[in-house]
Every structure is written in C-alpha cells, then in structure tokens.
Amino acid sequence: METIVKSKNAEVKISIDRPFTIIGEKINPTGRKILAGKIKEGDYDYVLGLAEKQIKMGADILDVNVGVPGIDEVEVLPKVAKLVSDSFDVPICLDSANRDALAAALAVLPGKPLVNSVNGEEDSLAKVLPVVKEYGASVIGLTMDDDGIPTDVETRVSIAEKIINRAAKLGISETDIVIDPLVLTVGADSNAAMVTLGTIELVRKEFGVNINLGASNVSFGLPDRHTVNQAFLALAIGKGATCAITDPIKLTSIIRASDLLIGRDANAMRFIKNFRLVSKEAEGK
C-alpha cells in the first residue's frame, strides 16, 4: 500500500516495500526557544535554514508547525508552509490541531500535503477529516481518543480502525491514512515501547496501512537519548513502521542501516551515500 505525498514537482511514496520515509521534525517551536522567537518576530530565514539542513541530511518530507502561544496560526501556518514549499521542492507535513489553520495552508500549498493529524476523538474526526477530503490530502491518524492514550495494544488498534472507517465514510482511501501508534517514554513506563511495537505489528497485519512514529518521545527524561532513539527506530522499522517524524541530522544513519539490513537498499548505495555525507559534514566542523 502506497501513501503518496507531493510538492509542486517532487513525489514521495511511503510504503513497506520502499526505503523508510523521513519527515524532518525541526520546524516545530515546541521546546525550541530560538525558533519560537523567530516565528513570533516574523523572521523566517531561520526556518528556511532548518529546512535546508534537514533536506541535505536526508529528510524526504518537512513537518511544519508554528504553534507559538499568542500567534494567529490561521495566518502564520499557510505563510510559513508556502514559503518553505516555494523555497524547496519538498512535500510538506502540516502540523496543527487547528482546523482553520490547516484549511488555510492546504488552500495555498501545491501538490498533495500530509496533515498531522487527526485522532479518535469525536471532535477531531468531525473537524479534520472533512478538510482532508476537501483538499485531497493524506493524514496521520493518532491512536488516542476521548479517553486519552490507551496503555494496551488492542485499544490502540481499535482506534486505528475507527479512524480508517470514519475516513472511508467520507471517501478517503486507506492509502491516504497513515496510522501513528503513539510513542510514550520508557522512562515513565518500561512497557511503553513494547505497546507501541505491538501496535505497529497488529495494525500492519490487520489493515496494511502505512505507519508513522514520533520516534524521539521514547527516550524523554532519560540519559543518552540518542542511543535509545536509535535502538527503538531499528526495532520499529523491523516491525513494519514506514515513516517517522524525527531528526534527520541525528537519525538518518540508523535508518539507512536498517533499510540496508532488511533488503531495501540495493548494493548499499543509500547507506554509502549517507556515510559519505555525514563524514564530509564531520570534517567541515
């Protein structure tokens, strides 16, 4: 099953049969004071710098989030998303819970963006899915609902099914639904990663849809987060995850190695290309 996301000229196909898709996470002001300040000031050169660096280091799609307290997302999200899209021919993942901001951005973006996200809450389903349908976008579906984030595999899978079924009623194909099984920190619950991995496996088996991760959440609050994130990504890719909103600067290498080991990199070409790039970057520092 292929989920196709497009910019003006470029096309990314997310699929279990293709190399893992990297959605660059860095254009998100959460926990990033400099970026938050630049967005508030309307100084977007810093945003473009983040976009350029992520693309250079392997990002296939760029997540764009402008959620800074006090700004008007309906005005700013389309402005920033369009600027990034006009500057770099790369598909955009619109990251907002604001239905009107999503609609405004979808109206000005070329191609076929990815929306991040809808979830199993009734309010979210009612507001986000019609916008996705109207603009012909693809959408990430989070496995949480009005009762919060389930702590067991079966409930998360049932929410995934709910999202898929509700989307189908609006005429949104399964190919345009990317399920996110949600990643919680193992620092607070040692079983958190196992629940996510189990959800990936069962969603893949039951529905065959593509699966996204917000991978770095797994290590929150722990030392040596990078090592934990690397290990988790490799395990998740092995279970059937096909894309992640993550840091391409730090994690492309483990993703390329995982693709190589499961037969998705003929003659190790992508792995070698990434190795040379990382080595060149290190020499330049």
Buried (B, 14 or more C-beta within 10 A) or exposed (E): BEBBBBBEEBEBBBBBEBBBBBBBBBBBBEEBEEBBEBBBEEEBEBBBEBBEBBBEBBBBBBBBBBBBEEBEBBEBBBBBBBBBBEEBEBBBBBBBBBBBBBBBBBEEBBBBBBBBBBBBBEEBBEBBBBBBBEBEBBBBBBBBBEEEBBEEBEBBBBBBBBBBEBBEEEEBEBBBBBBBBBBBBBBEEEEBBEBBBBBBBBBBEEBEBBBBBBBBBBBBEBEEBEEBBBBBBBBBBBBBBBBBBBBBBBBBBBBBBBBBEBEBBEEEEBBEEBBEBBEEEEEEE
